[in-house]
Amino acid sequence: MKNILLIGCGHMGGSLMSGWSKSKNYTISVIDKKKHSILKKRNRNKKIKFFKSIDDIKNHNNLDYIIFATRPFELTNVFKELKNVNFNKKSIAISVIAGKKTEIFKKNLLNINKIVRVMPNMPALIGEGVHCIYTNKFINKKEIKEINDLFVLSGKTLFLIVKLL
Ligand SMILES: NC(=O)c1ccc[n+]([C@@H]2O[C@H](COP(=O)([O-])OP(=O)(O)OC[C@H]3O[C@@H](n4cnc5c(N)ncnc54)[C@H](OP(=O)(O)O)[C@@H]3O)[C@@H](O)[C@H]2O)c1
């Protein structure tokens, strides 16, 4: 079982979540500042939990994936909220946020080296998305396969592998 933390459950975060929720392989913790209680009321899936803030989540050490799905300008606030969170070195940060480079995640998240950027699109909502995925050099082959498993649940995947000479 893999543990996902989703930060931001709007159009894109919610679409990806609906894909993951169909698999028995994931538990999902969702942080959404304003919508957490309405999302909680509507939810019928026991493997999805909703929270107002990272402070409401007891264990930050068992997360396999931390998914960033807020609007780009909200990321500064998200980093402030995560400032003192001691993530596990093995956790993978995955951002679907347009225009934010991997370096900014490395700079602002404690212990995180493994970073992935994904450019999805809205047909992900009905499992028909196309996800273009970039992984940094700290992601190994096994993790690439697992990241693929995450995103094929909402559509096709296309990996951009950059080889450093
Ligand atoms: N939509 C697309 O087609 C698409 C395609 C590719 C990439 N993206 C990327 O996906 C990201 C999200 O886009 P979207 O269309 O899903 O936007 P959205 O619907 O506005 O979703 C953003 C969500 O993040 C929540 N949020 C804001 N601040 C937060 C915080 N500090 N902690 C937790 N949650 C917070 C927002 O809550 P409130 O609304 O209550 O503030 C909202 O639910 C963007 O960065 C965008 O570049 C989107």
The ligand as a Tripos MOL2 file, in Angstrom:
@<TRIPOS>MOLECULE
LIG
   48    52     1     0     0
SMALL
NO_CHARGES

@<TRIPOS>ATOM
      1 N1         -6.8510   22.6340  -14.6130 N.am      1 LIG1
      2 C1         -6.0580   22.2300  -15.6070 C.2       1 LIG1
      3 O1         -6.4930   21.9360  -16.7330 O.2       1 LIG1
      4 C2         -4.5880   22.0600  -15.3450 C.ar      1 LIG1
      5 C3         -3.7750   21.4270  -16.3320 C.ar      1 LIG1
      6 C4         -2.4130   21.2510  -16.0590 C.ar      1 LIG1
      7 C5         -1.8640   21.7150  -14.8710 C.ar      1 LIG1
      8 N2         -2.6770   22.3540  -13.9560 N.ar      1 LIG1
      9 C6         -2.0630   22.8460  -12.7380 C.3       1 LIG1
     10 O2         -2.7550   22.3190  -11.6340 O.3       1 LIG1
     11 C7         -2.7400   23.2640  -10.5720 C.3       1 LIG1
     12 C8         -4.1340   23.3600   -9.9890 C.3       1 LIG1
     13 O3         -5.0000   23.8170  -11.0140 O.3       1 LIG1
     14 P1         -6.5700   23.6650  -10.8370 P.3       1 LIG1
     15 O4         -7.1830   23.9980  -12.1220 O.co2     1 LIG1
     16 O5         -6.8820   22.3570  -10.1860 O.co2     1 LIG1
     17 O6         -6.8380   24.8540   -9.7820 O.3       1 LIG1
     18 P2         -7.9710   24.9260   -8.6740 P.3       1 LIG1
     19 O7         -9.1960   24.2500   -9.1550 O.co2     1 LIG1
     20 O8         -8.0660   26.3550   -8.2680 O.co2     1 LIG1
     21 O9         -7.3680   24.0570   -7.4780 O.3       1 LIG1
     22 C9         -6.4140   24.5230   -6.5680 C.3       1 LIG1
     23 C10        -6.8370   24.0130   -5.2100 C.3       1 LIG1
     24 O10        -5.8170   24.2690   -4.2310 O.3       1 LIG1
     25 C11        -6.4600   24.7040   -3.0300 C.3       1 LIG1
     26 N3         -5.4980   25.4180   -2.1720 N.ar      1 LIG1
     27 C12        -5.1110   26.7040   -2.2350 C.ar      1 LIG1
     28 N4         -4.1800   26.9750   -1.2880 N.ar      1 LIG1
     29 C13        -3.9760   25.8220   -0.6080 C.ar      1 LIG1
     30 C14        -3.1530   25.4600    0.4770 C.ar      1 LIG1
     31 N5         -2.3120   26.3320    1.0420 N.pl3     1 LIG1
     32 N6         -3.2030   24.1740    0.9390 N.ar      1 LIG1
     33 C15        -4.0450   23.2800    0.3660 C.ar      1 LIG1
     34 N7         -4.8620   23.5740   -0.6770 N.ar      1 LIG1
     35 C16        -4.8350   24.8260   -1.1650 C.ar      1 LIG1
     36 C17        -7.5790   25.5640   -3.5430 C.3       1 LIG1
     37 O11        -8.5650   25.7990   -2.5570 O.3       1 LIG1
     38 P3         -9.5120   27.1310   -2.6680 P.3       1 LIG1
     39 O12       -10.1000   27.1340   -4.0220 O.co2     1 LIG1
     40 O13       -10.4810   26.9080   -1.5700 O.co2     1 LIG1
     41 O14        -8.5810   28.2980   -2.4570 O.co2     1 LIG1
     42 C18        -8.1060   24.6940   -4.6880 C.3       1 LIG1
     43 O15        -8.9970   23.6970   -4.2190 O.3       1 LIG1
     44 C19        -2.2500   24.6010  -11.1600 C.3       1 LIG1
     45 O16        -0.9840   24.9000  -10.6290 O.3       1 LIG1
     46 C20        -2.1640   24.3510  -12.6450 C.3       1 LIG1
     47 O17        -1.0140   24.9560  -13.2210 O.3       1 LIG1
     48 C21        -4.0070   22.5190  -14.1670 C.ar      1 LIG1
@<TRIPOS>BOND
     1     1     2 1
     2     2     3 2
     3     2     4 1
     4     4     5 ar
     5     4    48 ar
     6     5     6 ar
     7     6     7 ar
     8     7     8 ar
     9     8     9 1
    10     8    48 ar
    11     9    10 1
    12     9    46 1
    13    10    11 1
    14    11    12 1
    15    11    44 1
    16    12    13 1
    17    13    14 1
    18    14    15 2
    19    14    16 1
    20    14    17 1
    21    17    18 1
    22    18    19 2
    23    18    20 1
    24    18    21 1
    25    21    22 1
    26    22    23 1
    27    23    24 1
    28    23    42 1
    29    24    25 1
    30    25    26 1
    31    25    36 1
    32    26    27 ar
    33    26    35 ar
    34    27    28 ar
    35    28    29 ar
    36    29    30 ar
    37    29    35 ar
    38    30    31 1
    39    30    32 ar
    40    32    33 ar
    41    33    34 ar
    42    34    35 ar
    43    36    37 1
    44    36    42 1
    45    37    38 1
    46    38    39 2
    47    38    40 1
    48    38    41 1
    49    42    43 1
    50    44    45 1
    51    44    46 1
    52    46    47 1
@<TRIPOS>SUBSTRUCTURE
     1 LIG1         1 GROUP 0 **** ****
